[in-house]
Amino acid sequence: MPTIYLKKVVYASALLLLMGSTTHAATLWVNCGARSGLTSINAALKALQSSESRGPATINVSGACHENIVIQSLDRLTLTAVSGASVSDASGGKLDVIAISDSRDVAINGFTVNGVPGDDNGVSCNDFSTCRLSGNVIQGAGNG
């Protein structure tokens, strides 16, 4: 086999390998209270977990969300509040408002997190997770 041909095969194989390992960032928009599109943070998280993209992801959230959020086994995730978005406990104080577990590099930015007096946490970060909180207001949660 000629040396030039062999070099072309090696270069082409390396290029295909690099292209296959490229990850793309995903940005999703949630509008809590809307009638269509992504209307909850949990729906956006489910979409991310079912996608093939394993790159960094951002979820931009607007509106008043009434849900208990579970972020599990997701890495490089940013949740950003747009125009004063809030997340309020929907479990009556039985669950954490935002529970993060087994996730690396999760950032929660600019939310008002509303708990209710009870056994819940506003935000919990567990099981080897790395969580970054910036500009959030956490209120009413039994354990802060």
N, C-alpha and C positions, 0 to 999 in steps of 0.2 A: 504494500500500500504506500503510495507516495506520501512524503512528509507533509507537503502542503495540504493534501486532502485530510490527513489525520489532524492537523492543527485546526482546520475548519470545523471538523466534527467535534473536537474538544471545545472550541469556542462556542459553537452553537448549543452544545449540551449545557455548558455553564450558563449561557444566557437564558435558556429555558428554565433551568433550575432557579435562577434568581427571580425570573418573572413569576414563577409559581409560588415563591415564598413571600412575595410582596403583599402587604396588608394595607387595606384602605381604611381611613377614618370614616366613621358613620356619624351623621348628625340627624337627630330626629326632633320633631317639634310636637309638643303635647299642649293641647288647649283643654284644660279641665272645664267641664260644663258645656262644651260644644256638642253639637248633634252629629258631627261626622269627623272623620280622620282619627287620629290618636287622641282619645279623650281621657286617658289615665296614664300615670307613670308606669303602673304595672303592665299595661298593654305595650308600652314602648320597650320595657325590659324583656317581655316575652318575645317581641319581634327581634330584639338583639340576640337573644339566646337561640332562636331558631335560624338566624342568618348564618351564612358561612364566613362572614367577615369577623376576624379576630383582632382587628386593629383597635386603636383607641376609639371611644364613642362618646358623644355628647348628646344629652337630652336637654333641650331648652323647654322650660315649662312656663305657661301662663295660666292665670285663673286660680280658682280655689278648689283644690283637690281634696276629696274626702275618701281616703283610703289608707290602709296600712301597707307600707312598701317593704318588700323583701328583696334585697340585692344579694344574691348568692352565686358564688363562683364566677364573677365577672371582674375582669381586670381592666385597668385604664379606662374608667368611667367617670364622666363629669355630669352632674345634675346642676343646671343653672336656672335660677328663678328669673323670669322676665317680667318686668313691671309689677313687682311686689307679689309674686306667686306665693301661695301658701299650701301646706299639707296639714290636714286635720285628721285626728284619730277617728276611725270608723268602727272600733271594736269595743267602745265603752270602757277603755282603760285596761283591757286584757292583753293587748299586744303592743309592742313598740311601734311608734309611728313610722320610723325608718329603721329597719334592722339590716345590718350589713354583716355578712359572714363569708369566710373563705374567699375574700376578694382583695386584690392588690391594687393600690393607687386609685381609690374612690374619692372624688371631691364633691362636696355638697356646698353650693354657693348661693347666698342671698335669700334663702327661704325664711318664711315665718312658719315654724313647726308648732302646731297646736295639739297638745296632749290633753288628757282629762285626769283629774285626781284618781289615782288607782295605782296599780302595780306596773304601769308602762314606763318606758323611757321615751324621751323625745327622739333621740338617735342613739342606737347601740352599734358598736363596732367590735366584732368578736372573731374568734377562730382564725388567728393569724392574718387578719385584715389590716390594711393600712388605709386610714381614713383622714381626709383633710376637710375641715369645716372652716368656712370663711364667710363672714357677714351675715350669719343666720341669727334669728331670734327664736329661742326655744322657750315656750311658755306653757304653763298648766300641766305639764307632765309630772307624774308622781315622783320620778327619780331624775328629773332634769334632762 
